[in-house]
Amino acid sequence: MLVFSSTLFGIMAFFAKLASAHLPGSQIAMIRFAVCLLPILLVPKFRRATLTFTRIDLLFYRGFFGGLAVLLYFMAIERIPVGLATLLNYTAPIFSGLFAAAFIGERLRLRVVIPLAIAFTGVILVVRAHATPDHAIGFGPWESLGLLSAVLSGVAITAIRVARRTESSWSIFGSFSLFGLLATLPFGIYQWKTPTPGDWILLVTVAVVSIGAQLLMTSALRWVEAVTAGVMAQLAVVVSMICGAIWLNEHMTPRLLFGSALTIVGVVLVIVVTSRNAPTGFDEAPEQ
């Protein structure tokens, strides 16, 4: 289930890239959240589960910052290779580990420094592989948005780690969909372009695939440790890169492959090391 979930997240990124050929990333993100709300609005059982909650503040943080993370992620997908955007977004566990140490009292040991250095070295190598001469160390505005999406996702994941003590999976999923829609709505409306029938097919595919991926991941977490889910989530990066290379002619140079491998290894090591400080580990993949 986790393999299938991560694969679907990578496929979702690929279809978002296809849709961004004619539509802005903000509009794709907005419609994605709108469609994700439909199961909650249409199925009474899901609606009741969503409306049963204890900490609305934590659900707001999860949904709002997670929604902004998706907004920036899809905007990055619109402008840079889908594999690069996904790689940057999936560094979120690094930032959630730092935020957990800063705000919820989890210890951040010195042993995490080496994995952090490995991950960020990989990020720099990958970004430099796509760099233009006018960008400092390769980070242009869209690469920076992709990395900022990971930072905001780290905030949302930290909120989830606390919320999971009292809130159900459906209340967390519902808050992500509702507050995510509210966060993306102004940008989506401002940049609105009328989709063609083909665009609508891509938009619905993005939303449906993301729902399936999220629900599969949530179900799998009943039987699999959260740290395992966090590690296996990195498969989405690989899937998106493969899709981009095969169907979008996104070139895979040795430097890019080496940097990608370093980043994934560094992120995985960060997840493993920081999960020893908390019994629940990382409860979610990055905010997709």
N, C-alpha and C positions, 0 to 999 in steps of 0.2 A: 504493500500500500504506500509506503514511503517513497519507494522508487518511482511508482506511478505518479504520485503527487508531485515530486520534484520534476519529473519529466514534463508533466502538464504545465508547471510554472514556467519552464523553459519554452515550451510551445506557445504559451500565452504571450510571452515577450516577443516571440517571432511574429505572431499575428498582429500584435500591437505595432510592430515595425512596418508590416505591410499596410495597415490602416493609416499610418502616419504619412504615407506617400501622398495622400489627398486631404487628410484631416489633421488638425493640431493635436499634440499629445494631451493637452488639458481637456479637450472635448472627449477624447478616447477614455481618459480616466473618469470623467464625470458620468459617461454612459455606462461604464463598467460598474460603478457603484450603484447607479440607478437600477440596473438589471439585478444586481446582487440583493437588492432589497425585496424583489418580487416574491421569493419563497416565504419571507417573513410576513409580507402583507397578505399573501393569498392562502397560506396554510395556518389555520387557527392554532394548532399545536406548537408550531414553531414560533408564532407570535407570542403566545403565552410564556414560552420558555425565555424568549428575548426580553420580555417586560418584567421578568422576575430577577431583580438585582438588588445589591446591597450598597455598593460604592459607585455612585454615578460619576464622581470626580475621576476615579481611575478609568472608568469606561470612556469618559470624555477624552482624557489624555491619550488613551489607546487609539480611539477613533480619529481624533483631530490630527494628531501628529502622524499617525499611520496614513491618513488621507493625504496630508501634505507630502509625505514620503513617496506615495504612489504618483502624485501629481508631478513631482520633480523627476521621478524615475521615467515616467512616460514622456515627459518633455525631453529628457536626455536621449531616450530611444529614438525620438523623432529626428534628432540632429547628429548623433554619433552611431557607430556600429552597434548592433543589438548585443553582441557578445561583450563589448566593452562596457556598455551601460549596465548590463546584468552583473558583470563582475564587480563593478563599483558598488552597486546597490547591495550585493551580497556580502560586503564587508561589514554589514550592520552588527553582527555579533561582537565585533571588536568594540564598537561604541556602546553597545548595551552592557558589556562587561565593565567598561569604565564608568558608565552612569550608575550601574548597580553598586559599585564601590563608593561612588560619591553621594548617592541619595538613599540607598536602602541598607547601608551598613555592611555590605559584603566585602570581605578582605580581598585586596588586590596584591598578590605576592610578586616578588621580584622575578620569579620564573616566567611570568607572562611577558616580560620585556623582550625576550628573544623572539617568541612567536609574533609579537607586534612588529618588530623590526623586519622579520621575514615577509610578513604580509604587506607592509607598506613599501618595501623594496620591490616586491612583485608588482604592486599597483603602479609605481613610478615607471618600471620597465614597460609595462603594457601601455600606459598612456604615452610614453615617449615613442613607442612604436607607431602611434597614430599622430604624432605631434607635427605641428607646423612651426616654422622658425620664430614666429612672433609670440608663441606661448611659453611662458616661464615653466620650465621642467615639463612641458607638454600639457599643462592644465589650462585649457581654454574655458570659456564660460559654461559650455555644456558638460564637459568632464567634471567641472566643479559642481554643477547641479547634480550630476550622478552621485558624487561622493557625499554631497549634502543630503541627498535622499537617504543614504545609509545612516547618517548622523540622526536624522529625524526618526528613522525606523528604530534606531537604538533607543530613543526616548520611549517610543510606543512599546517596544519589547520589554523595557524595564517596568512600565506600567502593567503589562500583562503578567509579569512575574509576581507582582503583588496581588493583582486582581484574581489570579487563579486560585488564591486561597479562599475566596468567598463567592466568586462569580462562575456561572455555567459557561460552557463553550458557546451556546447560542446567544447569551447576552453579550459576550465578547465579540462574536461574529456580527451580531446586529449593530453594536455600537460602531464597529469598524465600517460597516456599510452606510449607516446613517450619517455619522459625523464626517466620514470620508466624502460622502456626497455633498454635504454642506461646505466642506473645505475646498472642494474642486468646482462647485457650482459657479461662483463669480467668474473664474477664469474660463471655464467651459463655455458659458454664455457669451462672454466678451469676445472670444475667438471663434464663435460658432460658424461652421460651414455646413451647408446642406449636404448630407451624405447621399451618394448614389445607392441604388439597390445593392451593388457589389460592396460598397462601403458598409452598409448595414449588416451584411453577412459577416464581414470581418469583425465588426463591433460586437455583434451578438456572440460570435465565436470566442472573442477575448473574454467576455463576461462569463459565459457558460463554462469555459475551460478553467477560469480562475475559481469559480464556485466549486467545481469538482475537485480541484487541487486542494483548496482550503478544507473542504469537508473530509477528504481522504486523510489529510494530515492530522486533523483533529481526532478522527476515529483511531488512527494508528497510535496516537499518543496514549490511548488507554492501555496498550500492551507493550509499547516500546519506550525506553527511557528517553527523556527529552533531549539529552545530549546527543544520542544517536540520531534523532530527528534533525538536530541542528547541523550535524556533520553531513548527513545524507542530503540535506537541502542544497548543498553545493553542487549536486548533480545538475541543477537547473542552469548553472553557469555553463557547464559543458554542453548541455543540450542546445542552449541558445547560440553558443559559438559554432557548433556543428551546423545548425540550421542556417545561420548567417553565412557560413563558408560555402555551403552547398547551393543555396537558392538565392543568395544576395551578393555573391562574389566578394565577400569580406575576406581579404587575404589573411592567411595564417602563417606569418613568418616565424622562423625559429626563435627570435627575440620575444615575440608576442606569446608564443607557446610556453617558453621558459618563464616569463613573467607571470602568466596566468597560473602555471603550476605552483610557483612560489606563493602567490597570493592565496590560492586555495589551501595549500599546506599550512600557511601561517594562520589563516582564519580557523581551520580545523583544530590546530594546536591551541589557539586561544580559547576555543569552545571547551576543549578537553580540560585545559588547566583551570579555567575559571569555574567550570561546573563542579570542581571538587570543593568549592567554597559554599555551595548551596545545594540542598537536597533535591530541588526541583530542576536544576539545570536550566537550559534555555527552553522555554515553553513553546516558542513559535519560530518559524522561519522568518526571514525578513518580510516586511509589509508589502505583500504583492497584491 
